[in-house]
Amino acid sequence: MVAVNSPGDHCGSPADAAVTRCRGAGLAVLTADCAPVALSSPEGVIGIAHAGWRGLLAGVVEAAVAAVRELGGTQVYAALGPCIRPHGYRFSESDLELLIARFGRGVRSCDEAGNPALDLPAAVSSALGMSGATLVASSACCTHCSPDHWSWRARADTGRQATVVWRPVER
């Protein structure tokens, strides 16, 4: 987690989440199949999180929402970007059980062959709910299926799409 205090602060720093209340600052995460989660508040505090399954287990979404609140955000709104959907996200039973224990049975699904799978959007939604944030937008796009998005699981793509949030400078 990084807190950006001025435009360009922490530029290129590796982090699974970032927050700022600084005007003119942009925040970005790079994802392929993982879930990008953009955060905002009425007070102008913004954040972004890279939510893969390991990050979700570690509490990255909850930590990002808490950091928005620490900077003065009251109500936190979230938008979920394109990510892999269960039909393309075969998952080991043991790892899936860890996620079920943390986020509930609603994260369990099956892939297109009937194997255990993770419902990543459901896990993100659960994490947001646990943190008290409100999910206001969710992309229906599956990176596994979309020819317009990178997917490691579908095609072993090494590219990444960027999700960016920024707080504009007032004029």
Secondary structure, DSSP 8 states (H G I E B T S, - for coil): -EEE-STTTTTT---SEEEE--TT-EEEEEESSSEEEEEE-TTS-EEEEEE-HHHHHHTHHHHHHHHHHHTT-SS-EEEE--B--GGG-B--HHHHHHHHHHH-GGGEEE-TTS-EEE-HHHHHHHHHHHHT-EEEEE---BTTT-TTS--HHHH-----EEEEEE-----
